[in-house]
Amino acid sequence: MDITSLRTMLLVHRHGSIAGAARALDVDPSSVSRTVATVEAAGGTTYAAPTGHAYLKAAMRQTGAIYGGEMSAHHYFREFMCC
C-alpha cells in the first residue's frame, strides 16, 4: 500500500467515516471509497477505533488485527505490541 492510501485509511479511522475522511482530505468521497475498496480487494479489512493507543491496541486484540495505525504516525504491529 502506498503512503497516500495509508494516509487515507488512517483518516477514515480517525474521522469514523468515509465522508469525514473526504472532508479532511478535501476530496470527493468516491476517492476515499475507492481506497477502502482497494484495501479490501487486497484481502485487508478496515476497522475504525477511537483515537489513542490504548483504544487502538484494545481494538487490535479484539479483532486479531496484524497492523494498526494512527494519524499521529504511530504504527502498531501485532508481533511488536507489548500489551
C-alpha positions as CSV (number, residue, x, y, z in Angstrom):
1,M,0.0,0.0,0.0
2,D,1.4,3.4,-0.9
3,I,1.6,6.3,1.6
4,T,-1.4,8.1,0.1
5,S,-3.6,5.0,0.6
6,L,-2.3,4.6,4.1
7,R,-3.0,8.2,5.0
8,T,-6.5,7.9,3.5
9,M,-7.2,4.8,5.6
10,L,-5.9,6.5,8.7
11,L,-8.2,9.4,8.1
12,V,-11.2,7.1,7.7
13,H,-10.4,5.6,11.0
14,R,-9.8,8.9,12.7
15,H,-13.0,10.5,11.4
16,G,-15.0,7.3,11.6
17,S,-16.5,7.7,8.2
18,I,-15.6,8.0,4.5
19,A,-17.4,11.4,4.4
20,G,-15.3,12.7,7.3
21,A,-12.0,11.5,5.7
22,A,-13.0,13.1,2.4
23,R,-13.7,16.4,4.1
24,A,-10.3,16.2,5.8
25,L,-8.5,15.4,2.5
26,D,-10.6,17.9,0.5
27,V,-11.5,15.2,-2.0
28,D,-14.7,13.6,-3.2
29,P,-16.0,10.7,-1.0
30,S,-15.8,8.4,-4.0
31,S,-12.0,8.8,-3.9
32,V,-11.9,7.5,-0.3
33,S,-14.3,4.7,-1.2
34,R,-12.0,3.5,-3.9
35,T,-9.1,3.4,-1.4
36,V,-11.2,1.3,1.0
37,A,-12.2,-1.0,-1.8
38,T,-8.5,-1.4,-2.9
39,V,-7.5,-2.4,0.7
40,E,-10.4,-4.8,0.9
41,A,-9.7,-6.2,-2.6
42,A,-6.1,-6.9,-1.5
43,G,-7.5,-9.0,1.4
44,G,-7.4,-6.3,4.1
45,T,-10.2,-5.4,6.4
46,T,-10.7,-1.9,7.7
47,Y,-11.9,-1.1,11.3
48,A,-12.3,2.3,13.0
49,A,-11.3,2.6,16.6
50,P,-11.4,5.7,18.9
51,T,-8.2,7.8,18.9
52,G,-5.5,6.8,21.4
53,H,-3.0,3.9,21.6
54,A,-4.9,2.2,24.4
55,Y,-8.1,2.1,22.3
56,L,-6.2,1.1,19.2
57,K,-4.4,-1.8,20.9
58,A,-7.6,-3.0,22.5
59,A,-9.3,-3.0,19.1
60,M,-6.4,-4.8,17.6
61,R,-6.6,-7.5,20.3
62,Q,-10.3,-7.8,19.9
63,T,-10.2,-8.1,16.1
64,G,-7.0,-10.0,15.8
65,A,-5.5,-7.3,13.6
66,I,-1.9,-7.6,12.4
67,Y,-1.5,-3.8,11.9
68,G,-3.0,-0.6,13.3
69,G,-2.1,3.0,12.6
70,E,-2.9,6.4,14.0
71,M,-2.8,9.9,12.3
72,S,-0.1,10.8,14.8
73,A,2.1,8.4,12.7
74,H,2.1,5.8,15.4
75,H,2.2,2.3,13.8
76,Y,1.4,-0.9,15.7
77,F,2.2,-4.4,14.6
78,R,0.8,-7.4,16.4
79,E,4.2,-9.1,16.8
80,F,5.7,-6.0,18.5
81,M,2.8,-4.9,20.6
82,C,3.8,-5.1,24.3
83,C,0.4,-5.1,25.8
